[in-house]
Amino acid sequence: MIGAPLRRREDARILRGETRYLDDIERPEMAHAAFVRSPFAHASIESISVPESAEGLVAVFTAAELGDAVRPFPVMEPAGTEVATSEAHPVLAAGEVRYVGQPVALVIARSRALAEDAAELVEVEYDPRPVITSARASERCLMRWESRAGDVEAAFAQAAHVVSGSYALPRLVAAPMETRGCIASHDAGSDLLTVWCSAQDTHRPLEQLAHILRRPESAIRVIVPDVGGAFGSKGVVAPEVAAVAAAAVRLDVAVKWTEDRLENLLAASQGRGIEGDLELALDADGRMLALRARLWSDLGGYLLTTTPIPPRTAATLIAGCYDIGVADVTVVGAQTHKVPIGPYRGAGRPDAAYMLEALVDEAARQTGIDRVELRRRNLIRTFPHTTPTGLQYDSGDFERCLDLALQLAAANPDEDAACARGTGVALYVERAGGAFESAEIELLSGGRFAIASSSSPHGQGHDITFAQIAADRLGVPVELIELRFGDSATTPAGVGTFGSRSVAMAGSAVAVACDELVERARALAAEVGLGAEPAVNWTALAQAADAPLRAEATFRSANVFSSGAYAATVSIDRATGALTVEHLAAVDDAGILINPLLVHGQVVGGAVQALGECLSEEAVHDEDGQMRSGSFLEYGLLTAADIPPIVTGEVQTPSPLNPLGAKGAGEGGAVGALPAVANAVTDALGGVYVAPPFTAEKLWRALHDEAAGPR
């Protein structure tokens, strides 16, 4: 079954409208929540006045009312990273607000409409404070990571060429089809808090809530129903979810919160928002000698649990696919008065690829070496490979990816005087996997199997993929495999679904659990007289066994590294500046592919999100910290009509770090397409750099720069 392009099994249920999302769930006598949010990006809270009564009003909670029942978010502190954990995001604002949309008070009423009406009656007196919107201008560092390898000064001193560039990526919103939400219900008798949550997994929300609510994990149950997309934005419990959970415990009433689209655009964590100054030293033959990088990440007003991760990931991957042994890299995560950042599809990987590949193209222009040839001369060719930032790449064939991308690239179009045309190529490396995941398997009557996985799907197709792995190991049809996800009470512990890690980690846990079950089955078959042939008669064994036959496994691994090469063709209308991406070739190495059909979908989906970043998406904040792209009228998501032909190819270099040889496929499209299109735009502009999104106004001005004349 490995390599079979099978369709997702949940699609028929989804298309028939039989899914059960968070907002479809009802509980007896359920109350509803609405939030009072800050209209200021930065202000002190002088006073809060709550209504004594209102129609349907159940309760109003402020930070003072919650008191010691909650504490700020736990914040990850990656190895070697300085993190200002004291700046963790509070559940509700206490004393000050640091971004527009920050939750200040929680209002609970008998319906959502009544809760919103009552929220209008809450009066908050603010004293506005100075607002910082630029990471470079900020004097407050929330995280810092740096790495130095080799004699950087000597390498630059002996270089024949030193090339530099400054690059920037705007903030983005994840904009999942289903916004965030939760239902919290507390059983006073057992003191069990049950939280239904639109989330990317079960055990990370469980750990975060246990910390915030000061409760043991055994006193919380997290249930994740069908999820309508996440793209990283549902990996951390929302402050609103923690507030609702705390209120449910206090009131012993089930409370529901589902955010509207305005709230999601305003207050859900955003992605990207990074800029950098890079320098590359090369010898006379174009060999890369050393790299310097200074990165500034706009982290927002507070730290959520995973806020430090994307900028650190960008910094660690800044050497990309190139054999650079000497590097000096620093990333500073600065406090601004915006909503915090968090992982968004790619989570630092696109940032690194975008800046590095732009610099490599600039090096090609300045040295006169063909941009493809310059890349070839510097590719890593032996594995494992340790980068100057300390990462160890497990496997890859970067040149084969590059060759295939060039083969799949569109032929050079005929010249058209009305358009400026350009082509771009880019390579990337993606960190995936790491930590651990778990699986439990049980033989059921009739030779069927139930598998509980610690990884939880929200569109990726875990159900059929993990069933294929199990069917392959057990020697049975996939129809006999049932997967169970999404309940912390019935699924084993794990790290969760993010960072392209599910197949390499959770899939490997399924494989190991199945192998263990096969060994136990052979021993039991010999014991009950069914023989010990390699092929197990599962139906007979299920009938003969005195007790259920089960196995479980926890799989641990270091990171695995996917990679790829992308090529893009673009045209820019000289009269209007309108950009057209005419063709995109995408080649990815995700190791051994369990289900190529789903990998293709992941690659195309990621590439489409990258195209949105290139063409129209940007979370715009003005000098007062007000978001000026707070609806889909201003925040431009692409439609199907905007998507160019995308041709995909695969290179499969197995990872030696797991039994499947798998790596990650969920983010490659988002990582590789961005720098390829950006480089094509720069090529069309004759080497002039413009930061994305590549709007018509920006490109028209670049083409008709008064100082340079028409291009």
N, C-alpha and C positions, 0 to 999 in steps of 0.2 A: 504493500500500500504506500510505501514511501515514494514520493514523486508523482502520485496520482492526482490529477487536477479535478478534485471533487468539489461540488458546490456546497455552500454553507447549508447546514440542515435547518437553521432557524429562519431562513429567508421566507419560506412558505407561510410560517406563522406571522412573521412581520407584515408581509404583504396582505394577509387576510385581516389585519388589524387585531390580532389575538395577543399582541404583546401587552405587558403590564408594567408600565412605567410608574415612576414615583407618584405622579399626580393622579394616576388611576386608582391608587390605594385609598381606602376609606377605613376609619376606625370608629367604634361606637362613641357617640357624644364628643366628637373631635372638635377642638378649638383651632383657630387659625391665627397665624402670626403675620405682622407687618413691621417694618423697621422705620424708625426716624433716622434719617441720614444727614450727614454734615453737608451744608451748601458751600462750605469754605474748604480750601486746600490746606490751610494752616490757621488755627485759631485756638485760643484758650476757651474752655467752657466755664462761663461765670455762674450759670445757674440753669437748672432744668425744672420746669413746672409741669406736672402731669395732671390730667383731669381726674376729679374725684369720682365722676360717673360719666357714662356715655352708653348709648344703646348697644347692648350685647357685649359690653366691655367685661373682660375677665380679670386682667391684670396688666400692669405696666412695669417693666424692669429697666433699670439703669445700672450702670456699673456699681453704684452705691448699694442698690438693692441686692445684686448678686453677691457682693462682698467677697468673702474668702471662699465661697463655694466654687469659684473658678480662679484660674491663674492664666497668664499669657501662654501663647503657643510654645511648644517645644521647638527648638531650632537645631537643625543638623549642623555639626561642626566637622566637616571633612578633614582628614589628616593633613596637617601642615597648614591649615587655613585659620587665619585670625577672624573670629566672628564675634560681633557685639551682641551676644545673646540677651543682654539687658534691653535691647530694642525689639524684643519679640512682640508680635501683634497681640493687643488685648482683645478679649471677647467683645466688650463694649467700650467705647471711648471713655477714658477717665481723666478728666482735667484738661485734655487738649485733643484736637483732631489733626490728622496729618495728611488727609486726602479727601477730595470731594467724593461723597458717597459712603464714607466710613460710618458703620452702624453706631448710633449714639444711644438709642433706646429701643426696646422690644415691646410691642403692643400686641396683646392677645385678646381676641374677641371670638364671638360665636360664628363668624364668617369672615372670609378674606375682605369683603367689601366693608364690613363693620370695623374690622381691624384697621384698614386704611383710613376710614373716616375718623376713628379715634386717634390715629397717629397725627392727623392734622391738628388735633387739640393740644398736643404736647408742645410746650413753648421752651425753646432753648435760647439762652442769651450767650452770644459768642463775642469774643474780642479778637478781631483778625490780627494775625502776625505776619511777618515777612515770609514770602514764598520763594522756594528754590525749585527750579524746574530743570536745571542742567547738572548732569553728573560731574562735569569738569569744574563747574563753579561751586559745587558743594564742598563745605569744609568738614563734613561729618562722614567718616568712613565706617560702614557697617560690616564689611568683610574685606579681607586682603589675602591674596595668595601670590607667592613669587617662587620662581625656580631659576637656577643658574647652573649651567653646565659648560665646562671648558673655559678657555681663555678668550673671552668675548672681545676684549680690547685688541689683543694681538691679531685675532682673525680679521677684524675690521681694518686694522692698520695695514695688513698685507694684501687687502682685497684690491683687485683691479677695478671692480665696479661696486659702488654702494648705491642701492636703490631704496627710496623711501616712499611712503604713501600714508595718507590719513583716510580712514573709512568709517562709515556709520550705518547702522540699521535702526529703523524706527521701532517704537513699541507696536505690538500687535495684540488683538484680542482673539481668543480661541473660537468664540461664537459657535458652540455646539448647538445642534438643532433642539435638543432638550436642555433647558437652563438648569441651574442648581436647585436643590431642594431636599427636604427631609421630613420625616414624621418621627416624633419621639414620644414614647409611651413608657410610663413607670409603673411597675407592679410593687405596691407598698409591702405586700406580704412577703415576697421573696427578695425585695429590694433589687429587682432586675430592671435595668434600663434597656429598652429595645429601641434601636434607631434604624429606621428604613432610610436609606441615603442613596442618592444618585452619585455614585462614586466609581473609581477605577478598580477598587478591590475592597476587601473586607477588613483585613488585619491592620493595615495602616490607619484607617479611621478609628479602629478600636484602640490602638496604642495612643493616638493623638487625643482622643476623647478621655481616655483613662488619665492621661497627664493633666489635661485642662480641667477636668471635673473632679480631680483628686479622688478617683474611684479605682478600685482594683479591676483589672481586665475581666475577671470572672463575674463582675457585677454589670457588665455591658454586653449586649448582643447587637451586632451590626448585620443588617440584611440589605443586600444590594439587588434590587429587581432589575428588569431590563433597563438599559442605559442608552440614551439617545445621543451618544458622542461625548467626548471629553477632551481629547488632544492635549492632555496634560493638566487641564484646568480643574479637574476633579480628583487630583491625586492628594490634595490636602483638604482636610475638613474646613469648610467655610466658617468664619467667625459666627455667622448667623446660625449655622447648625449647632455649634457649641452653645450659643445662647438659648436656642430652642430646647436643647437637651437639658440644660440646667433648669429652665423654667418648668419643663415637664416633671422633673424630679421634685421641684418645690410644690407644684400644684396637684400632682397626681392626676393630671388630665392629659390625654393624648393631644399633641400640638403639631400642626402641619404648617410648613412654609415652602412655598414654591415661588421663586423669583420671576419677575417679568423681564422682558428683554432689555428695558432701560437699565434695570438694576444689574443685569449681567454685563452689559457693556461698561457700566460705570464702576462696579465694585468687585467683579471677579478678577483674579490675578491676571496680569498681562505678560506677554512674552517679549523676547529680544530687548531692544532699548540699550544698545551698546555701541561704543565707538572706540577706535584704536589708532595709534601711531605705530607703524611698523617700518623696520629697516632690514634689508637683506644684503649681505656681503657675498660677492661672487669672485672667482678667479677669472683669469683671461679666457679660459675655456668654458666659462659659464657654470662651473661647479659651485654649488651653494656651500659657503664656508660657515656662515653664522647668521643668526636671526635675533633681532631685538623686537620686543613687542611691549607696548604700554597700552593697557585696555582700561576703559572706564565704563562701568555698568551702572545704569540708572535703576537702583533697587526699589525706589519708592519710599514711603514713610516708615514702614516697619518691616521686620523679617517674619515671613511665614516659615513653616517648617523647612521647606525646600528652596527658599529664596536664594541661599548661597550657592546652590548647585549649578545652575546654567552658566554663570560667568566663570566659575572655576573649570567647568567642562570645556568652555571655549578656550581658556588659557592652556589647558593641558593638551589640547588637540591642535595647537597653532602650528606645529611643524608638519601636519598633514601626511602626505604620502612620500615625503622627500627625505633623503638620507642626509639630514643636517645634524651634526654631532655637537654643535656649539650653539647655545641659546641663552638669552637673558629675557625672561618673561615675567611681567607683573600685571595683575588685574586688581583693580580697586572697585569695590561695590559701594557706591555713594548713596547717601540718603537724599532723596528729593521729596517734594510734597505731591506725590502721585500714589495711586494704588500700588501695592507691592507687585513685583514681578514674581513669576514662578515658571515652572517648566511649560513650554509650549512646543509642540511637535518639532523635535530636533534638540531643543533645550541646550543651546550652546554649540552644538555641532555645526549648524548652518553658519553661525557667527564666525567660527574659526575658518571654515572652508571659504566663506565669502571674502574675508579680509586677506587671507593668504593667497588665494588664487588671483585676486585682483593685483596683488603685489608681484606675483610671478609673471603675469601679463605685462606689467609695467617694466619688469626686468628684461623681458624679451624685447620690448620696444627700445629700451635704452642701450642694450648690448647689441642689437641687430641680429640676435639669434632667433630662429623660428620658434614660436611659442610652444609648439608640440615637441620639437627637438630639445628645447630647454628643459621641458618636463622629463623627457626620456632620460636625459643625461643624469638626472638627479633622483630617479625613483628608487625606493627601497626594493631590493631584490632577494634578500635572504631573510628567513624567519626561523625562530622568533627574533623580533627586533625591538630594542629598547630605545625609546625616543629621548631627546634631551630634557623633556619634562617628566620623565620617569615612567611613562606608559610602556607596556610590553605587548606589541602586536603579535598575535598568535599565528596568523596565516594570511595569505593574500597573493594575488598576482596582479599588481597594479598596471603593468604594461599590457597585459592581455585585456584588461578592462578598457584601457585607453584605445587600443587597436580596434576593439569591437565597437566602441562608441563612434570612432571615426568612420568605420564601415557603415554604420547605421545612420550617420549624419546626412542631412539633405544635401543634394548636389548644389553647387553654387548657382543661385538664380541669375537670370539675365539682368543686366544693369537697367535701372529705371531712374531717369533724371529726377523724377518727382520724389524719389525715396532715397534715404541714406540707409545702406544695408550693412549688416555686420554679422560675423559669426563668433561664437565663443565656445571654449572648451574648459572643463574644470574637473579636477579629481577631488575625492574626499575620503576620509576615514571616519568611521562611526563607532564609538564605544557602546557596547551592549552587554547584557548579562551581568554577572557578578552576584555576590551574596548567596542566597539560598531560596529554594522553593520546595514544596512538599506535595505528595500525592498518596492517596489511599485507594486500594482496589479490593473489591469483594466479588466472589463468584456467587451468582444468584441461580435460582432454579431455572432449568431449561437451557443451561449453558450460556446465560447472559452475564454481563458484568456491569458493575456500577463503580465509577471512578470519581472520587472527590478531589478537586484540585485547589491549591492555594491561589492560583492565578484566576482572575475574573475577567470575562470578556466584556467589551463594550463596542463591538462591531468588527473585531479582528478575525473571528471565525475559529476561536479556540475549540469549540465543540467538535467540529469535523476534523480539525488538525490533530487534536489529542486522540480522537477515536482512531485515526489512521495509524498513529504511533502504536497505540495499544493493539489494534488488530494485527499489525505487522509482527509484534512481539508474541502475541498469543496464538496466532495462526487461525483467526476467526474472521468472519465478515464484520465490517464496521457497523452494520445494523444491530449487532449484538452488544455494542458498547454504549453505555449511557454515562454521560458526564454530568457532574453536579458541581455547581458553583454558587458563590454569592451569599453564604451564611456563615458567620464566624462561629456559630455553635455546631455546625456539621461539616465544615471543611477545615483541613489542616492549616497550620500557620505558614505564612510565607511573606515575602516582601511586596509582591503585587505586580500589577500590569502597567508597565511604563518602560521607556527607554529601550524598546525593541528587545525585550528580554524573555518573552513568554515561552517561545519554543526552546531556546537554548537552555533555559533554567527549568521552567515548569514542565515542558515537554520531556526533558531529560529525567525529571523526577517521575513522570508517568512511565517512561521506559524502564527505569530501574525498579520501580514497584512491580511492573509486569514481569520482569525477569525474576524477581524474588518470588512472585506468585507461581511462576512456572516451576521453579525449583521445589517449592513446597508441594505443588500438585504432583510432581513426579514421585516424590517421596511418599505422599499419601496414596497414590495409585498403586505403588508396589505394596504398601501396607494392607490395602483392602483387596488386593488380588486383581487389579485392573491392568497389571503389567507396568513396564517402565519405558515404553517406546518414546522416541523424541516427540511425536505428536500426541498431545494429551486429549483424551476423550472427555471434554469438559462437561457435557450433559450427564454422562454416566458418573463422573466424579461428583457432580453436585448432588446426585441422588444417593450416592454411597456414603458421602461424608456425614459424620455425626454432628459436626458443628460447622458453621460457615467458614469457608476458606478465605482468608484475608491476607493482605500484605500492605506494607507502607514503606515509604522511602522519603528521605530528605536529601536533595542534591545540592552540593555546594561547588562553586567554581569561581576562578578569577574571571575578569572581564574577557569577553571575546571582541573581535574587531572586524566589523563589516567594512566594505569599501566600494568604490565605484568611480565611473567616469561618465560625464554628461557632455553633450554638444548641442548648441542651440543656434538657430538662425533667426534674425530679426530684421524688421524694416521700420524706418521712421519717416513719416510723411513730412517733407520739408516745409510744406505750407502750414501745417497745423501742429506738428510735433507729436501726433498720435503714433503710439508704438503698436506694432503687430508682431507677436511671436509667431513665426511661420512654421517652425518645426522644432521638436525636441527629441533627442535621442538619449535614452536612459539605460545605462548598464550598471548593474549592481551585483556584488559578490556577497551573498548572505549565507555562504557555506552550503551545506546540503539542503535542498528545498524539500520540505515535507509535502507541500501542496502548492505547485507553481501557479495555479489559478489565483489563489488568495494572495500570493506574493505579488503577482501582477497587479492586483487591485490595490495593494498597499503602496506599491511604487507609484502608480498613477495618482492615487489619492494624495500622497505626499507631494508629488510634483505639482498638482493643481493648487495645493495650499502655497507652495513656493511661488507659483505664478501670480497668485493673489498678492503676495508680498511684493513682487516685482511691479505689478501693474497698478494696483489701486489701494491696497490695505495700509492704513496707518492710524494709530491712536494718537490724535492730535490734542495737545494740551496748550492753552495759551499762557501768557506770562503770569496769570493769576492762578494757574493750576486747574482751570476749568477745562473739561474735556469737550472739544469742539466736534467730535465725531461720535456722538452718543446715540446714534440710531443708524439703521441701515440706509437711511437717506444720505448720510455723510460718510459712513464707514462702508467702503465699496467691496462687497463680496462678488466674486466672479460668478457668471452663469455658464451653462453648457456652451453657449454661443461664443464665449471668450476663449475656449480651450483649443489650442492648436493640435495638429496630429502629434501623438506621442508614441514613439517606437521604443520598445523595451528589449533588452537582452540580458542574459545571465551568465556570470562566471561563477563556478562553484569550487572554491578551495575549502576543504573541510577543516573545521576547527579541531585541534587535537585535545581540547579541554572538556568535551562532553561526548557521551556515547552516540549522539545523533550526528555529530560533525556540523551542527547547526550554528549559525550566528544570528544576526538580526536583520529584519526587512521592513520594519514599521516606519522608519524615518528617513531611509535613503533618498526617497524622492524629494522630501523637504530639504535635505542637505545638499544634494548635487545639483538640482535644477536652479537654485538661486544664483550661485556663482557663475554657472554657465550662461544664463540669460544676462546677468550683469556684465560679464565680459563681452558678450555680443553687443550690448548697448554701447559700452565704451569703444568697441571697435567701430561701430557705426558712427560714433561721434568723433572719430579720428584721434582717439586717445584721451579725450576729455572725460574726467570722472564726474559722475552724477550719482548721488545717493538715492536708493529706492525709497518710496515707490517712484517709478519712472513715469511721472505724469506728463501730459502733453505740454503743459506750460514749462516745466523744467527742461524738457528736451528741446522745445522750440527755442528757448533762450540759449541753450548750449549750442544749438546749430547756428544761431544768429547773433552770437556774442559780438557786441559792437567793437570790442578791441581786436578781435581776431578776424572779423568779417565773416561772411557766409561760408559754411563748410560744405 
